[in-house]
Amino acid sequence: MPSTQKSFKDSRNELRDKLTEIYSKEESESIARLAIEDILNKTGIEYIKSLELYPNDRQLSQLKKYTQELLEYKPIQYITKHTEFYGFSFNVNPDVLIPRQETEELVSIIIKDIEKSNNLNILEIGTGSGCIITSLAKILGNKNSYYATDISKKTLSIAKTNAAKHNTNITFLEHDILSKVKIPVDIKIDVLISNPPYVTNKEKIQILPNVLDFEPAIALFVPDDNPLLFYKSIAEHSKLILNTKAMVYLEINELFGVETANIFEDCGMQTTIIKDFAKKNRFIFAKFS
């Protein structure tokens, strides 16, 4: 092998160093690893063993392409077309948000609360990639019934693919939660989940280009003058479809924890604001009094 040829380990380190120009050291390390893992199609110990190997021409071309796209802020998940969430692999593309670590916490909270229950009708509003509802269906199994809505046909297509990938039985429904049209379910819902858009337009200044320029704005942003419009609509729809003993789980904007809770308290619910791993108000649990 020519001395000028770089091993995968050298290539990974070189990519990591380039990425530190736009990301933190920790993020750059993680992104470089994910890129090389995907090019090698190996993870874990097999990935580590392969780092001393040398890329072939195809892999070198792939690495060059990945490097260029990453330095243009394109998220690694959209480049590799998959990501990990709650220990499961999910397909993603620019039609859906990339799942966040905070949302994994939401799944953990829900599982802890309902894992011993049976025959629940579980609904997610605004499912995106389907990572929440699919993870729940995968872990809790077919002792419950699972439903999920989204406004976008393209988004629902990704969610359906992920549900099938994990052999889960989920009913997907096209629905605009901001409309007056009732969610098309004929049963009462026992568990309602939603991680709706909640980032205000004025918060855009704090957001890096890898999110702002690539992830779907429709799934992220809300107007500055009506930041809680999705929660208001979810609460209105909840009156029509929830069981009297239903539980509601929401991911929220940390800036509006109390205001969001008040929306559901006005519907006759008791609410609890839950902090995430960063000690920020991130979730609301609500149930009827």
PAZAPA-4460 file (N, C-alpha, C; in steps of 0.05 Angstrom, whole numbers, plus 32768, in hexadecimal, padded with zeros to 4 digits):
% residues 289
    n_x    n_y    n_z   ca_x   ca_y   ca_z    c_x    c_y    c_z   seq   type   mol
   8011   7FE8   8000   8000   8000   8000   8012   8019   8000     1      M     A
   800D   802C   7FEE   801D   8044   7FED   801C   8053   8008     2      P     A
   8033   805F   800F   8035   806C   8029   8023   8084   802A     3      S     A
   801A   808F   8013   8009   80A6   8013   7FEC   809F   8018     4      T     A
   7FE5   8085   8015   7FCA   807C   801A   7FC3   807D   8037     5      Q     A
   7FAB   8088   803D   7FA3   808A   8059   7F91   8072   8060     6      K     A
   7F95   8068   8079   7F83   8053   8083   7F68   8060   808B     7      S     A
   7F55   804E   8091   7F3B   8059   809A   7F3E   8069   80B4     8      F     A
   7F51   8060   80C5   7F55   806F   80DE   7F60   808B   80D8     9      K     A
   7F73   808D   80C6   7F7E   80A7   80BE   7F69   80B8   80B1    10      D     A
   7F59   80AC   80A0   7F43   80BA   8092   7F2F   80C5   80A6    11      S     A
   7F28   80B4   80BA   7F15   80BD   80CE   7F20   80D4   80DE    12      R     A
   7F3A   80D3   80E6   7F46   80E8   80F5   7F48   8102   80E5    13      N     A
   7F4E   80FF   80CC   7F4F   8117   80BA   7F34   8124   80B7    14      E     A
   7F1F   8114   80B3   7F04   811E   80B1   7EFC   812C   80CC    15      L     A
   7F02   811F   80E2   7EFB   812A   80FC   7F08   8146   80FF    16      R     A
   7F22   8148   80F8   7F30   8162   80FB   7F23   8177   80E9    17      D     A
   7F1B   8170   80D1   7F0E   8184   80C0   7EF3   818D   80CB    18      K     A
   7EE5   817A   80D7   7ECA   8181   80E2   7ECC   8193   80FB    19      L     A
   7EE3   8193   8109   7EE5   81A4   8120   7EE4   81C1   8119    20      T     A
   7EE5   81C8   80FF   7EE3   81E4   80F7   7EC6   81ED   80F9    21      E     A
   7EB3   81DA   80F9   7E96   81E2   80FA   7E87   81D5   8111    22      I     A
   7E92   81C0   811D   7E85   81B2   8133   7E97   81B1   814B    23      Y     A
   7E8C   81AA   8162   7E9C   81A5   817A   7EAE   818C   8176    24      S     A
   7EC1   8189   8187   7ED3   8172   8185   7EC4   8158   8188    25      K     A
   7EB1   8158   819B   7EA2   813F   81A0   7E90   8138   8188    26      E     A
   7E82   814D   817D   7E71   8148   8166   7E81   813F   814D    27      E     A
   7E99   814C   814A   7EAA   8145   8133   7EB3   8128   8135    28      S     A
   7EBA   811F   814D   7EC2   8103   8151   7EAB   80F0   814A    29      E     A
   7E93   80F7   8154   7E7C   80E6   814F   7E75   80E4   8131    30      S     A
   7E75   80FB   8124   7E6D   80FC   8108   7E81   80ED   80F7    31      I     A
   7E9B   80F1   80FC   7EB0   80E3   80ED   7EAD   80C5   80F1    32      A     A
   7EA7   80BC   8109   7EA4   809F   810E   7E8C   8095   80FE    33      R     A
   7E75   80A3   80FF   7E5D   809A   80F1   7E62   8099   80D3    34      L     A
   7E72   80AC   80C8   7E78   80AC   80AB   7E88   8093   80A4    35      A     A
   7E9D   808E   80B3   7EAF   8077   80AC   7EA0   805D   80B1    36      I     A
   7E90   805B   80C6   7E7F   8043   80CB   7E6E   803D   80B2    37      E     A
   7E62   8052   80A8   7E50   804E   8091   7E5F   8046   8078    38      D     A
   7E76   8052   8073   7E86   804A   805C   7E90   802D   805E    39      I     A
   7E97   8025   8076   7EA0   800A   807B   7E89   7FF6   807D    40      L     A
   7E71   8001   8083   7E5A   7FF0   8089   7E60   7FDD   80A0    41      N     A
   7E6D   7FE8   80B4   7E74   7FD9   80CC   7E71   7FEA   80E5    42      K     A
   7E6A   7FDD   80FB   7E68   7FEB   8115   7E76   7FDB   812A    43      T     A
   7E78   7FE6   8142   7E83   7FD8   8159   7E9F   7FCE   8154    44      G     A
   7EA5   7FB6   815D   7EC0   7FAB   815C   7EC9   7FA7   813F    45      I     A
   7EB6   7FA1   812C   7EBE   7F9D   8110   7EC7   7FB8   8104    46      E     A
   7EBA   7FCD   810C   7EC3   7FE8   8104   7EDF   7FEE   810D    47      Y     A
   7EE4   7FE9   8127   7EFE   7FEE   8133   7F14   7FDE   8125    48      I     A
   7F0E   7FC4   811F   7F21   7FB3   8111   7F28   7FBE   80F5    49      K     A
   7F14   7FCA   80E9   7F17   7FD2   80CD   7F25   7FED   80CA    50      S     A
   7F2A   7FFB   80E0   7F36   8016   80DE   7F53   8015   80D2    51      L     A
   7F61   7FFE   80D5   7F7C   7FFD   80CA   7F7C   7FF6   80AD    52      E     A
   7F65   7FF0   80A1   7F64   7FEA   8085   7F65   8003   8074    53      L     A
   7F68   8000   805A   7F6A   8016   8048   7F52   8017   8036    54      Y     A
   7F47   802F   8031   7F2F   8031   8020   7F36   8029   8003    55      P     A
   7F22   801C   7FF6   7F25   8017   7FD9   7F1B   8030   7FCA    56      N     A
   7F1B   802F   7FB0   7F14   8047   7FA0   7EF7   8050   7FA5    57      D     A
   7EE5   803C   7FA7   7EC9   8043   7FAD   7EC6   8051   7FC8    58      R     A
   7ED4   8046   7FDC   7ED2   8051   7FF7   7EDF   806D   7FF8    59      Q     A
   7EF5   8071   7FE9   7F02   808B   7FE8   7EEF   80A0   7FDC    60      L     A
   7EE1   8098   7FC7   7ECE   80AA   7FBA   7EB7   80B1   7FCD    61      S     A
   7EAE   809D   7FDC   7E98   80A1   7FEF   7EA2   80B4   8005    62      Q     A
   7EBA   80AF   800F   7EC5   80C0   8024   7EC8   80DD   801B    63      L     A
   7ED0   80E1   8002   7ED3   80FC   7FF8   7EB7   810A   7FF7    64      K     A
   7EA3   80FB   7FED   7E88   8106   7FEC   7E7E   810D   8008    65      K     A
   7E81   80FB   801B   7E77   80FF   8036   7E85   8118   8042    66      Y     A
   7E9F   811A   803E   7EAE   8131   8049   7EA4   814B   803E    67      T     A
   7EA0   814C   8024   7E96   8165   8018   7E7B   816C   8023    68      Q     A
   7E68   8159   8025   7E4D   815F   802F   7E4E   8166   804C    69      E     A
   7E5E   8159   805C   7E60   8160   8078   7E6B   817C   807D    70      L     A
   7E7E   8184   806D   7E89   819F   8070   7E76   81B4   8066    71      L     A
   7E61   81AC   8057   7E4C   81BE   804F   7E35   81BD   8063    72      E     A
   7E39   81B1   807A   7E27   81AF   8091   7E11   819A   808D    73      Y     A
   7E11   818A   8078   7DFD   8176   8075   7DFF   8161   808C    74      K     A
   7DE9   815B   809A   7DEB   8149   80B1   7DF4   812D   80A7    75      P     A
   7E04   8120   80B7   7E0E   8105   80B0   7DF7   80F2   80AD    76      I     A
   7DE1   80F6   80BC   7DCA   80E4   80BB   7DBD   80E5   809F    77      Q     A
   7DBC   80FD   8093   7DB0   80FF   8079   7DC3   80F5   8063    78      Y     A
   7DDD   80F5   8069   7DF0   80EA   8056   7DEF   80CB   8056    79      I     A
   7DEE   80BF   806D   7DEE   80A2   806F   7DD1   8097   806C    80      T     A
   7DBD   80A9   806F   7DA1   80A2   806D   7D96   8091   8083    81      K     A
   7DA4   8091   809A   7D9A   8082   80B1   7DA6   808E   80CB    82      H     A
   7D99   8088   80E1   7DA3   8091   80FB   7D9A   807D   8110    83      T     A
   7DA5   8080   8128   7D9D   806E   813E   7D8C   807E   8151    84      E     A
   7D77   8071   815B   7D66   807C   816F   7D5D   8066   8181    85      F     A
   7D62   806A   819B   7D5A   8056   81AF   7D64   803A   81A9    86      Y     A
   7D7C   8039   819D   7D88   801F   8197   7D7F   8012   817D    87      G     A
   7D6E   8020   816F   7D63   8015   8155   7D6D   8027   813E    88      F     A
   7D6F   801B   8127   7D77   802A   810F   7D5E   8034   8101    89      S     A
   7D5E   804E   80F9   7D48   805A   80EB   7D51   8067   80D1    90      F     A
   7D42   8063   80BC   7D47   8072   80A3   7D3E   808F   80A7    91      N     A
   7D4F   80A1   809D   7D48   80BE   809D   7D50   80CA   8083    92      V     A
   7D42   80E0   807C   7D49   80F1   8065   7D40   810D   806B    93      N     A
   7D45   8120   805A   7D3D   813C   8061   7D1F   8141   8064    94      P     A
   7D0E   812D   805F   7CF2   8130   8064   7CEB   812D   8082    95      D     A
   7CFE   8123   8091   7CF8   811E   80AE   7D0F   812A   80BF    96      V     A
   7D08   8132   80D7   7D1C   813A   80EA   7D2E   8123   80F2    97      L     A
   7D47   812A   80F9   7D59   8117   8104   7D52   8114   8122    98      I     A
   7D4C   80FB   812C   7D45   80F8   8148   7D5A   8102   815B    99      P     A
   7D51   810E   8171   7D64   8119   8185   7D66   8108   819E   100      R     A
   7D7C   810C   81AC   7D80   80FD   81C5   7D6B   8103   81DA   101      Q     A
   7D61   811C   81DA   7D4C   8122   81EE   7D33   8112   81E9   102      E     A
   7D2D   810C   81D0   7D15   80FD   81CA   7D18   80E0   81D3   103      T     A
   7D30   80D6   81D4   7D34   80BB   81DF   7D2C   80BB   81FC   104      E     A
   7D31   80D1   820A   7D28   80D3   8226   7D0A   80D1   8228   105      E     A
   7CFC   80DE   8216   7CDE   80DD   8215   7CD5   80C0   8213   106      L     A
   7CE1   80B1   8201   7CDA   8095   81FD   7CDF   8085   8217   107      V     A
   7CF5   808B   8224   7CFB   807D   823E   7CE6   8083   8253   108      S     A
   7CDD   809C   8255   7CC9   80A3   8268   7CAF   8094   8263   109      I     A
   7CA7   8093   8249   7C8E   8086   8242   7C8F   8068   8248   110      I     A
   7CA5   805B   8241   7CA8   803E   8245   7CA7   8038   8263   111      I     A
   7CB4   8048   8273   7CB4   8044   8290   7C98   8045   829B   112      K     A
   7C88   8057   8290   7C6C   805B   829B   7C59   8045   8292   113      D     A
   7C5C   803B   8279   7C47   802A   826E   7C50   800D   8267   114      I     A
   7C69   8006   826D   7C72   7FEC   8264   7C63   7FD5   8270   115      E     A
   7C56   7FD9   8287   7C48   7FC3   8294   7C2A   7FC3   828C   116      K     A
   7C22   7FD6   827C   7C06   7FD8   8274   7C01   7FC8   825A   117      S     A
   7BE8   7FC1   8255   7BE1   7FB2   823D   7BC9   7FC0   822F   118      N     A
   7BC5   7FB9   8216   7BAD   7FC2   8207   7BAA   7FE0   8206   119      N     A
   7BC0   7FEE   8203   7BBF   800B   8201   7BBE   8014   81E4   120      L     A
   7BAE   8029   81DF   7BAE   8035   81C5   7BC1   804D   81C6   121      N     A
   7BD8   804B   81B8   7BED   805F   81BA   7BEF   806F   81A0   122      I     A
   7BED   8089   81A2   7BEE   809A   818A   7C04   80AF   818C   123      L     A
   7C13   80B1   8176   7C27   80C7   8174   7C1E   80DB   815F   124      E     A
   7C1D   80F4   8166   7C16   8109   8153   7C2F   8116   8148   125      I     A
   7C32   8117   812E   7C4A   8122   8121   7C61   810F   8123   126      G     A
   7C5F   80F7   8117   7C72   80E2   811C   7C8D   80E5   810F   127      T     A
   7C8F   80F5   80F9   7CA9   80F8   80EC   7CB4   80DE   80E2   128      G     A
   7CCC   80D7   80EA   7CD8   80BE   80E1   7CCB   80A6   80EE   129      S     A
   7CBA   80AA   8101   7CAD   8094   810F   7CBE   8088   8125   130      G     A
   7CD3   8096   812D   7CE6   808A   8140   7CD9   8086   815C   131      C     A
   7CC7   8098   8164   7CBB   8095   817F   7CA8   807E   817F   132      I     A
   7C94   807E   816D   7C7F   806A   816E   7C8B   804E   8167   133      I     A
   7C9E   804D   8154   7CAA   8034   814D   7CBA   8028   8164   134      T     A
   7CCA   8039   8172   7CD9   8030   8189   7CC6   8025   819E   135      S     A
   7CB0   8032   81A3   7C9D   8029   81B7   7C91   800E   81AF   136      L     A
   7C89   800C   8195   7C7D   7FF4   818C   7C91   7FDD   818C   137      A     A
   7CAA   7FE3   8186   7CBF   7FCE   8187   7CC4   7FC4   81A3   138      K     A
   7CC4   7FD6   81B6   7CCB   7FCE   81D2   7CB2   7FC3   81E1   139      I     A
   7C9B   7FD0   81DE   7C84   7FC7   81ED   7C75   7FB0   81DF   140      L     A
   7C79   7FAD   81C5   7C6D   7F96   81B7   7C50   7F9A   81B0   141      G     A
   7C44   7F84   81A5   7C29   7F86   819A   7C13   7F83   81AF   142      N     A
   7C19   7F86   81C8   7C05   7F86   81DD   7BF4   7FA0   81DC   143      K     A
   7BFF   7FB4   81CD   7BF1   7FCE   81CA   7BEB   7FD3   81AD   144      N     A
   7BDB   7FE8   81A7   7BD6   7FF1   818C   7BE3   800C   8188   145      S     A
   7BEF   800F   8170   7C00   8027   816B   7BF6   8037   8153   146      Y     A
   7BF4   8051   8156   7BEB   8063   8141   7BFE   807B   813F   147      Y     A
   7C01   8086   8127   7C12   809E   8124   7C07   80AF   810D   148      A     A
   7C09   80C9   8111   7C00   80DC   80FC   7C17   80ED   80F3   149      T     A
   7C14   80F7   80DA   7C25   810D   80D0   7C17   811B   80B9   150      D     A
   7C1F   8133   80B4   7C12   8143   809F   7C1D   813C   8084   151      I     A
   7C35   8131   8083   7C44   812D   8069   7C44   8110   8060   152      S     A
   7C3C   810C   8047   7C3D   80F1   803B   7C5A   80E7   803A   153      K     A
   7C6C   80F9   8033   7C88   80F0   8031   7C93   80E8   804C   154      K     A
   7C8C   80F6   8061   7C94   80EF   807C   7C88   80D5   8084   155      T     A
   7C6E   80D1   807F   7C61   80B8   8086   7C6E   80A0   8077   156      L     A
   7C78   80A5   805F   7C85   808F   8050   7C9E   8086   805F   157      S     A
   7CAE   8099   8069   7CC6   8092   8079   7CBE   8083   8092   158      I     A
   7CA9   808D   80A0   7CA0   8081   80B9   7C97   8064   80B4   159      A     A
   7C88   8060   809F   7C7F   8045   8098   7C96   8032   8092   160      K     A
   7CAA   803D   8084   7CC2   802D   807E   7CD0   8024   8098   161      T     A
   7CD2   8037   80AB   7CDF   8030   80C4   7CCF   801D   80D5   162      N     A
   7CB5   8020   80D4   7CA4   800D   80E3   7CA7   7FF1   80D8   163      A     A
   7CA7   7FEF   80BD   7CAA   7FD5   80B0   7CC6   7FC9   80B5   164      A     A
   7CDA   7FDA   80B6   7CF5   7FD2   80BA   7CF8   7FC4   80D5   165      K     A
   7CE8   7FCC   80E9   7CE9   7FC1   8104   7CD2   7FAE   810A   166      H     A
   7CC4   7FA6   80F5   7CAE   7F93   80F7   7C99   7F9B   810C   167      N     A
   7C92   7FB4   810C   7C7E   7FBE   811E   7C64   7FC4   8110   168      T     A
   7C4E   7FC2   811E   7C33   7FC5   8112   7C28   7FE0   811C   169      N     A
   7C2A   7FF4   810A   7C22   8010   8111   7C0F   801A   80FC   170      I     A
   7BF9   8026   8104   7BE6   8032   80F1   7BEE   804F   80ED   171      T     A
   7BF5   8057   80D4   7BFE   8072   80CE   7BE7   8081   80C1   172      F     A
   7BE3   809A   80C9   7BCC   80AA   80C0   7BD6   80C5   80B7   173      L     A
   7BCD   80CE   80A0   7BD4   80E9   8097   7BC0   80FC   80A3   174      E     A
   7BCB   8110   80B2   7BBA   8123   80C0   7BC9   813C   80C7   175      H     A
   7BBC   8153   80C4   7BC7   816D   80CC   7BBC   8174   80E7   176      D     A
   7BCD   8173   80FB   7BC5   8178   8116   7BBB   8195   811A   177      I     A
   7BC3   81A7   8108   7BBA   81C3   810A   7B9E   81C7   80FE   178      L     A
   7B94   81B3   80F1   7B79   81B5   80E4   7B63   81B0   80F9   179      S     A
   7B4B   81B5   80F1   7B34   81B0   8102   7B2A   8193   80FD   180      K     A
   7B36   8185   80EA   7B2D   816A   80E4   7B36   8157   80FA   181      V     A
   7B24   8147   8104   7B2A   8135   811A   7B3F   8120   8111   182      K     A
   7B51   8119   8123   7B64   8103   811D   7B54   80EA   8117   183      I     A
   7B59   80DD   8100   7B48   80C7   80F7   7B4D   80AC   8106   184      P     A
   7B47   80AC   8120   7B48   8093   8130   7B2C   8090   813C   185      V     A
   7B22   8077   813B   7B08   8071   8146   7B08   8066   8162   186      D     A
   7B20   8065   816E   7B22   805B   8189   7B2C   8071   819B   187      I     A
   7B29   806D   81B5   7B34   8080   81C9   7B51   807A   81CE   188      K     A
   7B61   8090   81CF   7B7E   808D   81D2   7B85   808D   81F0   189      I     A
   7B97   807B   81F7   7BA0   8078   8213   7BBA   8087   8218   190      D     A
   7BCB   8088   8204   7BE5   8096   8206   7BE9   80A7   81ED   191      V     A
   7BEC   80C1   81F2   7BF0   80D4   81DC   7C0C   80DF   81DE   192      L     A
   7C1B   80DF   81C8   7C37   80E8   81C8   7C3A   80FC   81B1   193      I     A
   7C4A   8111   81B7   7C50   8124   81A1   7C6A   8133   81A6   194      S     A
   7C7A   8136   8192   7C91   8147   8192   7C8E   815B   817A   195      N     A
   7C7C   816E   817D   7C75   817F   8167   7C8A   8195   8162   196      P     A
   7C87   81A5   814D   7C99   81BC   8149   7C96   81CF   8160   197      P     A
   7CAD   81D9   816B   7CAB   81EC   8181   7CC1   8200   8182   198      Y     A
   7CD2   8201   816E   7CE8   8215   816E   7CDE   822F   8161   199      V     A
   7CE0   8245   8170   7CD7   825E   8165   7CEA   8269   814F   200      T     A
   7CE0   8279   813E   7CF0   8285   8128   7D07   8295   8133   201      N     A
   7D03   82A3   814A   7D18   82B4   8155   7D2F   82A3   8161   202      K     A
   7D2A   8289   8165   7D3F   8277   816F   7D51   826D   8159   203      E     A
   7D4A   8273   8140   7D5A   8269   8129   7D77   8272   812B   204      K     A
   7D7B   8289   8137   7D96   8295   8138   7DA9   8282   8147   205      I     A
   7D9E   8271   8159   7DAE   825F   8169   7DB3   8244   815C   206      Q     A
   7DA7   8240   8145   7DA7   8226   8138   7DBD   8224   8122   207      I     A
   7DCC   820F   8123   7DE2   820B   810F   7DD7   8204   80F3   208      L     A
   7DE6   8209   80DF   7DDD   8204   80C3   7DD6   81E6   80BE   209      P     A
   7DE3   81D4   80CC   7DDD   81B7   80C8   7DC0   81B1   80CE   210      N     A
   7DB3   81C1   80DF   7D97   81BE   80E5   7D87   81D1   80D4   211      V     A
   7D8E   81EA   80D4   7D7F   8200   80C7   7D7D   81FC   80A9   212      L     A
   7D92   81F3   809D   7D93   81F1   807F   7D8A   81D6   8074   213      D     A
   7D87   81C2   8086   7D81   81A7   807C   7D68   819A   8087   214      F     A
   7D63   819E   80A1   7D4C   8190   80AC   7D32   819F   80A5   215      E     A
   7D1B   8190   80A3   7D02   819D   809A   7CF7   81B2   80AD   216      P     A
   7CF6   81CA   80A3   7CED   81E1   80B4   7CD0   81DC   80BE   217      A     A
   7CC0   81CF   80AE   7CA4   81CA   80B7   7CA2   81BA   80D0   218      I     A
   7CB7   81AA   80D6   7CB7   8199   80ED   7CC6   81A6   8105   219      A     A
   7CD0   81BE   8100   7CE0   81CB   8115   7CD4   81E4   8120   220      L     A
   7CCB   81F6   810E   7CC6   8212   8116   7CA9   8219   8119   221      F     A
   7CA5   822C   812C   7C8A   8237   8131   7C8C   8256   8131   222      V     A
   7C76   8264   812C   7C77   8281   812C   7C7E   828D   8148   223      P     A
   7C8C   82A3   8148   7C93   82B0   8161   7C7A   82B9   8170   224      D     A
   7C65   82C0   8161   7C4D   82CB   816E   7C39   82B5   8176   225      D     A
   7C3F   829C   816F   7C2D   8286   8177   7C3D   826C   817A   226      N     A
   7C50   826C   818D   7C63   8256   818F   7C57   823C   8198   227      P     A
   7C3F   823D   81A4   7C33   8225   81AF   7C1B   821B   819F   228      L     A
   7C1A   8223   8186   7C02   821C   8176   7BFE   81FF   8173   229      L     A
   7C13   81EF   8172   7C10   81D2   816F   7C05   81C6   8189   230      F     A
   7C0F   81CF   819F   7C05   81C4   81B9   7BE8   81CC   81BD   231      Y     A
   7BE0   81E4   81B5   7BC4   81EC   81B8   7BB2   81D9   81A7   232      K     A
   7BBB   81D3   818F   7BAB   81C2   817D   7BAB   81A5   8187   233      S     A
   7BC2   819C   8191   7BC3   8181   819D   7BAF   817F   81B4   234      I     A
   7BAF   8193   81C5   7B9C   8193   81DC   7B7F   8192   81D2   235      A     A
   7B79   81A2   81BE   7B5D   81A2   81B3   7B55   8186   81A8   236      E     A
   7B67   817A   8199   7B61   8160   818E   7B60   814B   81A4   237      H     A
   7B70   814F   81B9   7B70   813B   81CF   7B55   8138   81DC   238      S     A
   7B46   814E   81DD   7B2B   814D   81E9   7B19   8139   81DB   239      K     A
   7B1E   8135   81C1   7B0D   8124   81B1   7B15   8106   81B1   240      L     A
   7B2E   8101   81B6   7B38   80E6   81B1   7B43   80D8   81CA   241      I     A
   7B48   80E6   81E0   7B55   80DA   81F7   7B42   80CB   8209   242      L     A
   7B4B   80B4   8213   7B3E   80A6   8229   7B3F   80B8   8242   243      N     A
   7B2C   80B4   8254   7B2C   80C4   826D   7B44   80BF   827F   244      T     A
   7B51   80A8   827B   7B6A   80A2   828A   7B83   80A5   827A   245      K     A
   7B81   80B3   8264   7B97   80B5   8251   7BAF   80C4   825D   246      A     A
   7BC6   80BD   8252   7BDF   80CB   8259   7BEA   80D8   8240   247      M     A
   7BF4   80F1   8244   7BFF   8101   822E   7C1C   8107   8233   248      V     A
   7C2D   8102   821F   7C4A   8107   8221   7C52   8119   820A   249      Y     A
   7C5F   8130   8211   7C66   8144   81FE   7C83   814D   8201   250      L     A
   7C91   8151   81EB   7CAB   815E   81EC   7CA5   817C   81E7   251      E     A
   7CB3   818E   81F5   7CAC   81AA   81F5   7CC5   81BC   81F2   252      I     A
   7CBF   81D5   81EC   7CD4   81EA   81EC   7CD9   81F2   8209   253      N     A
   7CF2   81F1   8211   7CF9   81F7   822D   7CF0   8212   8236   254      E     A
   7CEC   8225   8223   7CE5   8240   8229   7CC8   8243   8231   255      L     A
   7CB7   822F   822A   7C9B   8232   822E   7C8F   821B   823E   256      F     A
   7C9D   8211   8251   7C94   81FA   8261   7C7A   81FF   826F   257      G     A
   7C78   8214   827F   7C60   821B   828E   7C49   8221   827C   258      V     A
   7C4F   8231   8267   7C39   8239   8255   7C2E   8221   8246   259      E     A
   7C3F   820D   823F   7C35   81F5   8232   7C25   81E4   8245   260      T     A
   7C2E   81E2   825D   7C20   81D3   8271   7C04   81DF   8276   261      A     A
   7C02   81F9   8276   7BE9   8207   827B   7BD4   8200   8266   262      N     A
   7BDD   81FC   824D   7BCA   81F4   8237   7BBB   81DB   823E   263      I     A
   7BCA   81C7   8249   7BBE   81AD   824F   7BAF   81AE   826A   264      F     A
   7BB8   81BF   827C   7BA9   81C3   8295   7B8E   81D0   8290   265      E     A
   7B8D   81E1   827C   7B73   81ED   8274   7B60   81D9   8269   266      D     A
   7B6A   81C2   8261   7B59   81AC   8257   7B52   8199   826D   267      C     A
   7B58   81A0   8286   7B51   818F   829C   7B66   817A   82A3   268      G     A
   7B7E   817E   829B   7B93   816B   82A0   7BA6   8174   82B6   269      M     A
   7BB2   8161   82C3   7BC8   8166   82D5   7BE2   8163   82C5   270      Q     A
   7BF5   8175   82C9   7C0D   8174   82B9   7C26   8173   82CB   271      T     A
   7C3B   8167   82C0   7C55   8166   82CD   7C6A   816E   82B8   272      T     A
   7C7B   8181   82BE   7C91   8189   82AC   7CA9   8178   82B4   273      I     A
   7CB6   816B   82A0   7CCC   815A   82A5   7CE5   8165   8297   274      I     A
   7CFB   8165   82A5   7D14   8170   829A   7D23   815A   828B   275      K     A
   7D33   8162   8277   7D44   814F   8268   7D5F   814C   8275   276      D     A
   7D71   813D   8268   7D8C   8138   8274   7D9C   8152   8278   277      F     A
   7D95   8167   8269   7DA3   8181   826C   7D95   8193   8281   278      A     A
   7D82   8188   828F   7D73   8196   82A4   7D62   81AD   8299   279      K     A
   7D58   81A9   8280   7D46   81BC   8274   7D2A   81B1   8273   280      K     A
   7D16   81C3   8276   7CFA   81BA   8274   7CF6   81B0   8258   281      N     A
   7CF1   8195   8255   7CF1   818A   823A   7CD8   8179   8234   282      R     A
   7CCA   816F   8249   7CB3   815E   8245   7C9C   8166   8257   283      F     A
   7C84   815F   824E   7C6D   8162   825F   7C5E   8148   8260   284      I     A
   7C56   8140   8278   7C45   8129   827C   7C2A   8134   8285   285      F     A
   7C14   812C   8279   7BFA   8136   8280   7BE6   811F   8282   286      A     A
   7BD3   8122   8294   7BBD   810F   8296   7BA5   811D   82A2   287      K     A
   7B8D   8113   829D   7B75   8120   82A8   7B74   811E   82C6   288      F     A
   7B6A   8133   82D2   7B68   8134   82EF   7B55   811F   82FA   289      S     A
***
